[in-house]
Amino acid sequence: MNKSDIATLIHFNFWANDRILTTCERISVDEFTRLHAPDPGWGSLRGILVHTLDTEYGWRSVLQALDEDGVLEADNFADVAALKSRWDTERAAWFDYVTKLSDENINAGYGDDAPNSPKVWQTILHVVTHGIQHRSEAAAILTGYGQSPGELDFDLFFKEKPEFLQDD
């Protein structure tokens, strides 16, 4: 894996997050916070999205060997605007992190037991695929509210962001 590939995955991840969050702006706060049955695992649309954000934040903190402020809680985000604001901060942090990576550190382990840990790129891929799972759950809920976010496919990302098709 190389830096360009990782940057593409990170940009795709935040592009897809933006599509979900933009769609969330079209629903009410009640719909955003409403508990769902069957429970998709995080109680509500807000719960799913905060969990997704928390995972992005937590793993970035681990990869950068930073102290994190603890688990992000759904109740700390009263509405979509509050969640979107915090996600904008996380996006900037990820983009900054990726610019500082090299092909060498992407393919190395990390943490106290680096030789026996996953590679940095494997953990980043986990973050992206984790987000795909939870965005699909969020998309299903939004579609149930009559507000489908549309396609979230990687190939659509390339159609909208063709600059990521080019080799560095």
TORBAMI-28771 format. One record per residue: residue number from 1; residue in three letters; z, y, x of N, C-alpha, C in turn. Coordinates in nm, 3 decimals, decimal comma. Each point is the difference from the previous one (the first is absolute). Layout:
<pts>
{NUM; 'Ala'; {Z; Y; X}; {Z; Y; X}; {Z; Y; X}}
...
</pts>
This chain:
<pts>
{1; 'Met'; {0,000; -0,117; 0,086}; {0,000; 0,117; -0,086}; {0,000; 0,122; 0,090}}
{2; 'Asn'; {-0,062; 0,108; -0,049}; {-0,002; 0,122; 0,081}; {0,047; 0,120; -0,083}}
{3; 'Lys'; {0,019; 0,111; 0,069}; {0,053; 0,120; -0,062}; {-0,087; 0,049; -0,117}}
{4; 'Ser'; {-0,129; -0,006; 0,016}; {-0,091; 0,043; -0,106}; {0,017; -0,085; -0,126}}
{5; 'Asp'; {0,013; -0,131; 0,018}; {0,021; -0,089; -0,114}; {0,131; 0,034; -0,072}}
{6; 'Ile'; {0,105; 0,020; 0,078}; {0,131; 0,032; -0,058}; {-0,006; 0,134; -0,073}}
{7; 'Ala'; {-0,063; 0,098; 0,061}; {-0,012; 0,131; -0,066}; {-0,075; -0,013; -0,132}}
{8; 'Thr'; {-0,104; -0,081; -0,003}; {-0,074; -0,022; -0,124}; {0,088; -0,061; -0,107}}
{9; 'Leu'; {0,078; -0,101; 0,036}; {0,090; -0,063; -0,096}; {0,104; 0,098; -0,053}}
{10; 'Ile'; {0,055; 0,081; 0,087}; {0,101; 0,097; -0,044}; {-0,064; 0,104; -0,092}}
{11; 'His'; {-0,117; 0,048; 0,034}; {-0,067; 0,096; -0,088}; {-0,034; -0,063; -0,135}}
{12; 'Phe'; {-0,046; -0,125; 0,001}; {-0,025; -0,070; -0,126}; {0,127; -0,008; -0,083}}
{13; 'Asn'; {0,110; -0,037; 0,062}; {0,127; -0,015; -0,070}; {0,039; 0,129; -0,072}}
{14; 'Phe'; {-0,010; 0,112; 0,068}; {0,039; 0,126; -0,062}; {-0,104; 0,051; -0,099}}
{15; 'Trp'; {-0,125; -0,032; 0,021}; {-0,104; 0,032; -0,099}; {0,031; -0,071; -0,132}}
{16; 'Ala'; {0,033; -0,129; 0,009}; {0,032; -0,078; -0,120}; {0,130; 0,049; -0,064}}
{17; 'Asn'; {0,099; 0,032; 0,081}; {0,124; 0,057; -0,055}; {-0,030; 0,127; -0,078}}
{18; 'Asp'; {-0,085; 0,086; 0,056}; {-0,035; 0,126; -0,067}; {-0,065; -0,025; -0,136}}
{19; 'Arg'; {-0,084; -0,101; -0,009}; {-0,065; -0,031; -0,129}; {0,105; -0,039; -0,104}}
{20; 'Ile'; {0,098; -0,079; 0,041}; {0,106; -0,039; -0,092}; {0,085; 0,121; -0,039}}
{21; 'Leu'; {0,041; 0,079; 0,098}; {0,086; 0,116; -0,029}; {-0,072; 0,103; -0,085}}
{22; 'Thr'; {-0,128; 0,022; 0,025}; {-0,077; 0,093; -0,083}; {-0,005; -0,048; -0,144}}
{23; 'Thr'; {-0,015; -0,129; -0,019}; {-0,001; -0,055; -0,136}; {0,138; 0,014; -0,063}}
{24; 'Cys'; {0,105; -0,018; 0,078}; {0,136; 0,015; -0,053}; {0,027; 0,141; -0,052}}
{25; 'Glu'; {-0,071; 0,098; 0,054}; {0,018; 0,137; -0,047}; {-0,047; 0,018; -0,144}}
{26; 'Arg'; {-0,075; -0,096; -0,052}; {-0,053; 0,010; -0,137}; {0,089; -0,069; -0,103}}
{27; 'Ile'; {0,113; -0,056; 0,044}; {0,091; -0,066; -0,095}; {0,128; 0,081; -0,009}}
{28; 'Ser'; {0,080; -0,031; -0,101}; {0,125; 0,072; -0,020}; {0,108; -0,052; 0,096}}
{29; 'Val'; {0,105; 0,079; 0,017}; {0,114; -0,044; 0,081}; {0,061; -0,126; -0,061}}
{30; 'Asp'; {0,003; -0,006; -0,134}; {0,053; -0,120; -0,066}; {-0,081; -0,123; 0,037}}
{31; 'Glu'; {-0,131; 0,011; -0,001}; {-0,084; -0,114; 0,038}; {0,019; -0,035; 0,148}}
{32; 'Phe'; {0,016; 0,100; 0,082}; {0,017; -0,020; 0,143}; {0,131; -0,075; 0,031}}
{33; 'Thr'; {0,103; 0,030; -0,075}; {0,133; -0,057; 0,028}; {0,039; -0,116; -0,092}}
{34; 'Arg'; {-0,079; -0,027; -0,101}; {0,032; -0,103; -0,099}; {0,011; -0,138; 0,064}}
{35; 'Leu'; {0,103; -0,075; -0,040}; {0,016; -0,137; 0,046}; {-0,105; -0,087; -0,068}}
{36; 'His'; {-0,055; -0,093; 0,076}; {-0,107; -0,086; -0,052}; {0,048; -0,143; -0,016}}
{37; 'Ala'; {-0,052; -0,063; -0,104}; {0,024; -0,143; -0,021}; {-0,136; -0,064; -0,023}}
{38; 'Pro'; {-0,038; -0,103; 0,074}; {0,085; -0,056; 0,105}; {0,011; 0,096; 0,118}}
{39; 'Asp'; {0,115; -0,004; 0,064}; {0,029; 0,086; 0,113}; {-0,086; -0,042; 0,119}}
{40; 'Pro'; {-0,082; 0,092; 0,052}; {-0,085; -0,033; 0,115}; {0,079; -0,011; 0,131}}
{41; 'Gly'; {0,130; 0,014; -0,008}; {0,083; -0,017; 0,119}; {0,075; 0,126; 0,040}}
{42; 'Trp'; {-0,042; 0,113; -0,050}; {0,066; 0,125; 0,038}; {0,031; 0,084; -0,122}}
{43; 'Gly'; {-0,002; -0,061; -0,117}; {0,045; 0,063; -0,123}; {-0,102; 0,087; -0,070}}
{44; 'Ser'; {-0,056; 0,093; 0,072}; {-0,088; 0,100; -0,061}; {-0,115; 0,032; 0,094}}
{45; 'Leu'; {-0,094; 0,076; -0,050}; {-0,109; 0,049; 0,084}; {0,058; 0,081; 0,116}}
{46; 'Arg'; {0,093; 0,087; -0,031}; {0,066; 0,077; 0,106}; {0,066; -0,093; 0,101}}
{47; 'Gly'; {0,069; -0,103; -0,048}; {0,068; -0,093; 0,089}; {-0,097; -0,071; 0,094}}
{48; 'Ile'; {-0,114; -0,042; -0,053}; {-0,103; -0,066; 0,083}; {-0,048; 0,094; 0,109}}
{49; 'Leu'; {-0,028; 0,124; -0,038}; {-0,057; 0,094; 0,096}; {0,102; 0,045; 0,104}}
{50; 'Val'; {0,125; 0,019; -0,042}; {0,104; 0,036; 0,098}; {0,022; -0,116; 0,097}}
{51; 'His'; {-0,002; -0,122; -0,050}; {0,012; -0,116; 0,089}; {-0,115; -0,003; 0,100}}
{52; 'Thr'; {-0,120; 0,030; -0,044}; {-0,116; 0,002; 0,088}; {0,015; 0,108; 0,107}}
{53; 'Leu'; {0,040; 0,117; -0,042}; {0,025; 0,109; 0,095}; {0,111; -0,037; 0,097}}
{54; 'Asp'; {0,107; -0,058; -0,050}; {0,112; -0,039; 0,085}; {-0,044; -0,101; 0,106}}
{55; 'Thr'; {-0,088; -0,091; -0,037}; {-0,051; -0,098; 0,095}; {-0,082; 0,069; 0,109}}
{56; 'Glu'; {-0,085; 0,093; -0,039}; {-0,079; 0,074; 0,099}; {0,091; 0,077; 0,095}}
{57; 'Tyr'; {0,099; 0,066; -0,056}; {0,096; 0,077; 0,079}; {0,083; -0,091; 0,091}}
{58; 'Gly'; {0,051; -0,108; -0,057}; {0,086; -0,090; 0,076}; {-0,070; -0,065; 0,117}}
{59; 'Trp'; {-0,121; -0,052; -0,023}; {-0,072; -0,066; 0,108}; {-0,047; 0,098; 0,106}}
{60; 'Arg'; {-0,040; 0,120; -0,042}; {-0,037; 0,101; 0,101}; {0,122; 0,032; 0,086}}
{61; 'Ser'; {0,115; 0,014; -0,061}; {0,122; 0,028; 0,076}; {0,031; -0,112; 0,099}}
{62; 'Val'; {-0,018; -0,124; -0,044}; {0,021; -0,114; 0,090}; {-0,099; 0,005; 0,116}}
{63; 'Leu'; {-0,127; 0,020; -0,031}; {-0,102; 0,002; 0,105}; {0,022; 0,113; 0,100}}
{64; 'Gln'; {0,054; 0,110; -0,047}; {0,025; 0,114; 0,089}; {0,142; -0,003; 0,058}}
{65; 'Ala'; {0,077; -0,103; -0,031}; {0,138; -0,011; 0,046}; {0,083; 0,122; -0,040}}
{66; 'Leu'; {-0,018; 0,043; -0,125}; {0,072; 0,115; -0,053}; {0,115; -0,047; -0,088}}
{67; 'Asp'; {0,102; 0,081; -0,010}; {0,104; -0,025; -0,099}; {-0,053; 0,050; -0,133}}
{68; 'Glu'; {0,009; -0,085; -0,101}; {-0,044; 0,043; -0,132}; {0,120; 0,048; -0,080}}
{69; 'Asp'; {-0,026; 0,075; -0,104}; {0,105; 0,056; -0,083}; {0,049; -0,096; -0,107}}
{70; 'Gly'; {-0,042; -0,124; 0,004}; {0,038; -0,097; -0,102}; {-0,111; -0,023; -0,098}}
{71; 'Val'; {0,027; -0,086; -0,095}; {-0,098; -0,038; -0,101}; {-0,025; 0,116; -0,096}}
{72; 'Leu'; {-0,127; 0,025; -0,028}; {-0,035; 0,100; -0,099}; {0,026; -0,059; -0,139}}
{73; 'Glu'; {0,065; 0,076; -0,085}; {0,037; -0,046; -0,134}; {-0,084; 0,069; -0,106}}
{74; 'Ala'; {-0,043; -0,075; -0,098}; {-0,084; 0,054; -0,108}; {0,066; 0,118; -0,069}}
{75; 'Asp'; {0,130; -0,007; -0,022}; {0,070; 0,109; -0,071}; {-0,006; 0,133; 0,073}}
{76; 'Asn'; {-0,035; -0,003; 0,128}; {-0,010; 0,126; 0,077}; {-0,133; 0,071; -0,022}}
{77; 'Phe'; {-0,087; -0,060; -0,082}; {-0,132; 0,058; -0,027}; {-0,013; 0,017; -0,151}}
{78; 'Ala'; {0,031; 0,120; -0,046}; {0,004; 0,026; -0,145}; {-0,138; -0,008; -0,065}}
{79; 'Asp'; {-0,102; 0,030; 0,078}; {-0,135; 0,003; -0,057}; {-0,104; -0,029; 0,108}}
{80; 'Val'; {-0,124; -0,001; -0,043}; {-0,110; -0,031; 0,091}; {-0,010; 0,105; 0,111}}
{81; 'Ala'; {0,022; 0,125; -0,034}; {-0,011; 0,106; 0,101}; {0,098; -0,022; 0,115}}
{82; 'Ala'; {0,121; -0,039; -0,031}; {0,101; -0,025; 0,104}; {-0,043; -0,118; 0,088}}
{83; 'Leu'; {-0,051; -0,106; -0,062}; {-0,044; -0,116; 0,076}; {-0,121; 0,036; 0,086}}
{84; 'Lys'; {-0,092; 0,073; -0,057}; {-0,122; 0,038; 0,073}; {0,036; 0,087; 0,121}}
{85; 'Ser'; {0,094; 0,088; -0,016}; {0,042; 0,086; 0,110}; {0,056; -0,083; 0,116}}
{86; 'Arg'; {0,085; -0,096; -0,032}; {0,058; -0,084; 0,106}; {-0,108; -0,088; 0,064}}
{87; 'Trp'; {-0,096; -0,046; -0,082}; {-0,109; -0,084; 0,053}; {-0,091; 0,082; 0,091}}
{88; 'Asp'; {-0,018; 0,128; -0,029}; {-0,079; 0,086; 0,088}; {0,065; 0,009; 0,138}}
{89; 'Thr'; {0,132; 0,007; 0,002}; {0,074; 0,002; 0,126}; {-0,021; -0,130; 0,076}}
{90; 'Glu'; {0,004; -0,111; -0,073}; {-0,018; -0,131; 0,064}; {-0,142; -0,015; 0,054}}
{91; 'Arg'; {-0,097; 0,048; -0,075}; {-0,139; -0,006; 0,046}; {-0,014; 0,074; 0,132}}
{92; 'Ala'; {0,054; 0,121; 0,007}; {-0,009; 0,078; 0,123}; {0,066; -0,073; 0,116}}
{93; 'Ala'; {0,112; -0,063; -0,025}; {0,071; -0,075; 0,105}; {-0,083; -0,119; 0,047}}
{94; 'Trp'; {-0,063; -0,072; -0,093}; {-0,085; -0,114; 0,039}; {-0,120; 0,047; 0,080}}
{95; 'Phe'; {-0,066; 0,107; -0,046}; {-0,117; 0,048; 0,071}; {0,037; 0,046; 0,141}}
{96; 'Asp'; {0,114; 0,066; 0,013}; {0,048; 0,041; 0,131}; {0,029; -0,121; 0,088}}
{97; 'Tyr'; {0,065; -0,099; -0,057}; {0,032; -0,124; 0,074}; {-0,128; -0,067; 0,050}}
{98; 'Val'; {-0,098; -0,013; -0,086}; {-0,124; -0,068; 0,037}; {-0,073; 0,073; 0,112}}
{99; 'Thr'; {0,003; 0,133; -0,001}; {-0,069; 0,073; 0,107}; {0,061; -0,028; 0,136}}
{100; 'Lys'; {0,126; -0,037; 0,004}; {0,068; -0,025; 0,127}; {-0,012; -0,145; 0,048}}
{101; 'Leu'; {-0,054; -0,087; -0,084}; {-0,015; -0,140; 0,038}; {-0,119; -0,019; 0,094}}
{102; 'Ser'; {0,008; -0,103; 0,079}; {-0,112; -0,042; 0,084}; {-0,036; -0,142; -0,041}}
{103; 'Asp'; {-0,117; -0,045; 0,043}; {-0,038; -0,139; -0,027}; {0,105; -0,095; 0,058}}
{104; 'Glu'; {0,056; 0,037; 0,113}; {0,101; -0,085; 0,064}; {0,125; -0,013; -0,087}}
{105; 'Asn'; {0,055; 0,115; -0,050}; {0,120; -0,017; -0,079}; {-0,025; -0,059; -0,138}}
{106; 'Ile'; {-0,118; 0,014; -0,053}; {-0,032; -0,063; -0,129}; {0,006; -0,152; 0,011}}
{107; 'Asn'; {-0,036; -0,051; 0,117}; {-0,005; -0,145; 0,021}; {0,124; -0,055; 0,068}}
{108; 'Ala'; {0,105; 0,080; 0,007}; {0,126; -0,044; 0,060}; {0,105; -0,022; -0,108}}
{109; 'Gly'; {0,104; -0,074; 0,036}; {0,115; -0,015; -0,088}; {0,086; 0,126; 0,007}}
{110; 'Tyr'; {0,109; 0,001; -0,072}; {0,087; 0,118; -0,004}; {0,144; -0,045; -0,022}}
{111; 'Gly'; {0,090; 0,093; 0,015}; {0,141; -0,026; -0,025}; {0,070; -0,065; 0,118}}
{112; 'Asp'; {0,120; -0,049; -0,027}; {0,085; -0,059; 0,104}; {-0,055; -0,130; 0,056}}
{113; 'Asp'; {-0,082; -0,070; -0,078}; {-0,056; -0,128; 0,046}; {-0,152; 0,006; -0,010}}
{114; 'Ala'; {-0,058; 0,101; 0,063}; {-0,144; 0,026; -0,011}; {-0,088; -0,121; 0,027}}
{115; 'Pro'; {0,030; -0,084; 0,100}; {-0,090; -0,115; 0,024}; {-0,005; -0,100; -0,116}}
{116; 'Asn'; {0,104; -0,002; -0,081}; {0,006; -0,096; -0,110}; {-0,013; 0,065; -0,138}}
{117; 'Ser'; {-0,033; 0,126; -0,002}; {-0,016; 0,069; -0,128}; {-0,147; 0,005; -0,039}}
{118; 'Pro'; {-0,029; 0,034; -0,125}; {-0,140; 0,022; -0,035}; {-0,057; 0,115; 0,083}}
{119; 'Lys'; {-0,129; 0,004; 0,009}; {-0,067; 0,112; 0,066}; {0,008; 0,123; -0,092}}
{120; 'Val'; {-0,011; 0,116; 0,058}; {0,002; 0,123; -0,078}; {-0,108; -0,005; -0,108}}
{121; 'Trp'; {-0,121; -0,043; 0,034}; {-0,108; -0,002; -0,099}; {0,031; -0,095; -0,113}}
{122; 'Gln'; {0,069; -0,110; 0,027}; {0,035; -0,095; -0,106}; {0,098; 0,061; -0,098}}
{123; 'Thr'; {0,094; 0,077; 0,050}; {0,096; 0,066; -0,089}; {-0,068; 0,109; -0,082}}
{124; 'Ile'; {-0,090; 0,074; 0,064}; {-0,073; 0,102; -0,075}; {-0,086; -0,066; -0,108}}
{125; 'Leu'; {-0,063; -0,111; 0,031}; {-0,078; -0,071; -0,101}; {0,090; -0,048; -0,114}}
{126; 'His'; {0,122; -0,043; 0,034}; {0,096; -0,037; -0,105}; {0,028; 0,119; -0,092}}
{127; 'Val'; {0,021; 0,118; 0,058}; {0,027; 0,120; -0,081}; {-0,117; 0,027; -0,095}}
{128; 'Val'; {-0,121; -0,010; 0,051}; {-0,118; 0,027; -0,082}; {-0,015; -0,104; -0,111}}
{129; 'Thr'; {0,015; -0,128; 0,032}; {-0,017; -0,103; -0,103}; {0,115; 0,003; -0,100}}
{130; 'His'; {0,117; 0,036; 0,044}; {0,114; 0,018; -0,091}; {-0,033; 0,110; -0,100}}
{131; 'Gly'; {-0,056; 0,109; 0,050}; {-0,040; 0,109; -0,089}; {-0,107; -0,042; -0,099}}
{132; 'Ile'; {-0,093; -0,082; 0,045}; {-0,106; -0,049; -0,091}; {0,063; -0,075; -0,116}}
{133; 'Gln'; {0,094; -0,088; 0,029}; {0,066; -0,075; -0,107}; {0,065; 0,093; -0,102}}
{134; 'His'; {0,079; 0,093; 0,049}; {0,075; 0,084; -0,092}; {-0,087; 0,106; -0,068}}
{135; 'Arg'; {-0,105; 0,044; 0,066}; {-0,093; 0,090; -0,070}; {-0,070; -0,073; -0,114}}
{136; 'Ser'; {-0,028; -0,129; 0,017}; {-0,064; -0,074; -0,108}; {0,095; -0,012; -0,119}}
{137; 'Glu'; {0,128; -0,020; 0,027}; {0,099; -0,002; -0,110}; {0,006; 0,137; -0,068}}
{138; 'Ala'; {0,003; 0,105; 0,080}; {0,003; 0,135; -0,055}; {-0,127; 0,028; -0,081}}
{139; 'Ala'; {-0,114; -0,044; 0,051}; {-0,127; 0,022; -0,071}; {0,000; -0,071; -0,135}}
{140; 'Ala'; {0,058; -0,119; -0,005}; {0,006; -0,073; -0,128}; {0,086; 0,077; -0,101}}
{141; 'Ile'; {0,112; 0,053; 0,045}; {0,086; 0,078; -0,090}; {-0,072; 0,126; -0,046}}
{142; 'Leu'; {-0,062; 0,070; 0,094}; {-0,074; 0,121; -0,036}; {-0,113; -0,030; -0,098}}
{143; 'Thr'; {-0,070; -0,109; 0,021}; {-0,107; -0,039; -0,090}; {0,056; -0,028; -0,139}}
{144; 'Gly'; {0,117; -0,060; -0,006}; {0,068; -0,023; -0,128}; {0,033; 0,129; -0,072}}
{145; 'Tyr'; {0,019; 0,107; 0,074}; {0,023; 0,132; -0,058}; {-0,131; 0,072; -0,033}}
{146; 'Gly'; {-0,113; -0,068; 0,022}; {-0,130; 0,062; -0,026}; {-0,045; 0,091; 0,113}}
{147; 'Gln'; {0,056; -0,018; 0,119}; {-0,030; 0,088; 0,113}; {-0,034; -0,082; 0,125}}
{148; 'Ser'; {-0,105; -0,075; -0,005}; {-0,039; -0,081; 0,116}; {-0,029; 0,089; 0,120}}
{149; 'Pro'; {0,047; -0,040; 0,118}; {-0,034; 0,077; 0,121}; {-0,141; -0,029; 0,051}}
{150; 'Gly'; {-0,068; -0,092; -0,064}; {-0,133; -0,038; 0,046}; {0,010; -0,099; 0,114}}
{151; 'Glu'; {-0,111; -0,019; 0,066}; {-0,006; -0,097; 0,110}; {0,079; 0,048; 0,121}}
{152; 'Leu'; {0,066; -0,093; 0,065}; {0,080; 0,030; 0,119}; {-0,052; -0,079; 0,121}}
{153; 'Asp'; {-0,125; -0,042; -0,008}; {-0,057; -0,090; 0,100}; {-0,031; 0,069; 0,132}}
{154; 'Phe'; {0,012; -0,080; 0,106}; {-0,029; 0,046; 0,135}; {-0,143; 0,051; 0,011}}
{155; 'Asp'; {-0,096; -0,065; -0,067}; {-0,138; 0,045; 0,010}; {-0,020; 0,135; -0,068}}
{156; 'Leu'; {0,076; 0,030; -0,106}; {-0,008; 0,131; -0,063}; {0,058; 0,107; 0,093}}
{157; 'Phe'; {0,106; -0,034; 0,070}; {0,056; 0,091; 0,101}; {-0,110; 0,041; 0,098}}
{158; 'Phe'; {-0,079; -0,097; 0,047}; {-0,107; 0,032; 0,094}; {-0,108; 0,087; -0,064}}
{159; 'Lys'; {-0,027; -0,020; -0,128}; {-0,100; 0,084; -0,068}; {0,049; 0,144; -0,009}}
{160; 'Glu'; {0,131; 0,015; -0,025}; {0,056; 0,134; -0,011}; {0,034; 0,062; 0,135}}
{161; 'Lys'; {0,022; -0,083; 0,098}; {0,038; 0,046; 0,134}; {-0,090; -0,065; 0,105}}
{162; 'Pro'; {-0,130; 0,031; -0,002}; {-0,093; -0,070; 0,091}; {0,029; 0,022; 0,148}}
{163; 'Glu'; {0,077; 0,101; 0,032}; {0,032; 0,023; 0,141}; {0,077; -0,117; 0,062}}
{164; 'Phe'; {0,062; -0,085; -0,084}; {0,072; -0,116; 0,051}; {-0,091; -0,121; 0,025}}
{165; 'Leu'; {-0,126; 0,013; -0,035}; {-0,096; -0,107; 0,030}; {-0,050; 0,010; 0,144}}
{166; 'Gln'; {0,017; 0,114; 0,061}; {-0,055; 0,020; 0,134}; {0,096; -0,054; 0,105}}
{167; 'Asp'; {-0,058; -0,054; 0,105}; {0,079; -0,047; 0,114}; {0,042; 0,117; 0,085}}
{168; 'Asp'; {0,117; -0,014; 0,059}; {0,047; 0,106; 0,093}; {-0,048; -0,026; 0,140}}
</pts>
